């Protein structure tokens, strides 16, 4: 019998995004402004949707958030998740 592993495709990192944002002492609005300065056209509402797992996140946005939140590793976004 062959084992088939399923890959979870809709893993939400929303809770981690919220935690990292709050740890950085930033509001959703402040993050949206900082993202726009970095060339990412993201509104506060989209940030909210990302944190609730209702909006997909582009890698370019995640890289910008890494800079804004001053996290050391991309792994911080996936901390505690079953991949």
Legacy VTK file of the C-alpha trace (Angstrom):
# vtk DataFile Version 3.0
C-alpha trace
ASCII
DATASET POLYDATA
POINTS 83 float
0.000 0.000 0.000
1.369 3.379 -0.983
1.222 6.266 1.464
-0.074 9.479 0.023
0.780 12.636 1.909
-1.551 15.558 1.599
-0.093 19.019 1.570
-2.122 21.609 3.391
-2.638 24.393 0.898
-4.600 26.871 2.948
-2.510 27.281 6.069
-3.267 30.602 7.705
-0.433 32.605 9.202
-2.888 35.312 10.250
-2.483 34.820 13.994
1.297 35.020 13.649
1.002 38.174 11.526
-1.163 39.802 14.216
1.221 38.730 16.994
4.292 40.034 15.140
2.550 43.331 14.322
1.559 43.879 17.940
5.035 42.878 19.125
6.408 45.589 16.798
3.985 48.059 18.420
2.222 48.909 15.166
-1.416 49.388 14.212
-2.819 47.913 11.008
-2.969 51.452 9.583
0.714 52.051 10.371
1.673 48.774 8.694
-0.375 49.704 5.611
1.435 53.054 5.359
4.854 51.422 5.780
3.995 48.831 3.129
2.934 51.595 0.738
6.258 53.377 1.316
7.967 50.102 0.364
5.946 49.942 -2.858
3.240 47.528 -1.737
-0.275 48.794 -2.369
-1.976 47.280 0.693
-4.808 48.888 2.665
-5.575 48.537 6.370
-8.587 46.420 5.427
-6.363 43.985 3.494
-4.030 43.744 6.519
-7.093 42.900 8.626
-8.175 40.242 6.136
-4.662 38.739 6.096
-4.668 38.526 9.884
-8.048 36.772 9.789
-6.855 34.317 7.135
-9.282 35.723 4.562
-6.732 37.145 2.104
-3.765 35.479 0.420
-0.376 37.042 0.998
2.119 37.608 -1.800
5.734 36.723 -1.043
6.775 40.315 -1.802
4.372 41.540 0.908
5.652 38.948 3.370
9.245 40.056 2.701
8.243 43.676 3.302
6.476 42.684 6.541
9.636 40.861 7.635
11.470 44.168 7.338
8.710 46.212 8.998
8.269 43.792 11.915
12.056 43.373 12.230
11.859 39.592 12.396
15.077 37.638 11.975
13.722 34.785 9.913
10.799 34.004 7.632
10.253 31.023 9.943
8.757 33.446 12.491
5.694 33.791 10.234
5.149 30.021 10.355
5.996 29.423 14.015
3.753 26.812 15.615
1.992 25.800 12.392
1.713 22.237 11.134
3.033 22.290 7.633
LINES 1 84
83 0 1 2 3 4 5 6 7 8 9 10 11 12 13 14 15 16 17 18 19 20 21 22 23 24 25 26 27 28 29 30 31 32 33 34 35 36 37 38 39 40 41 42 43 44 45 46 47 48 49 50 51 52 53 54 55 56 57 58 59 60 61 62 63 64 65 66 67 68 69 70 71 72 73 74 75 76 77 78 79 80 81 82
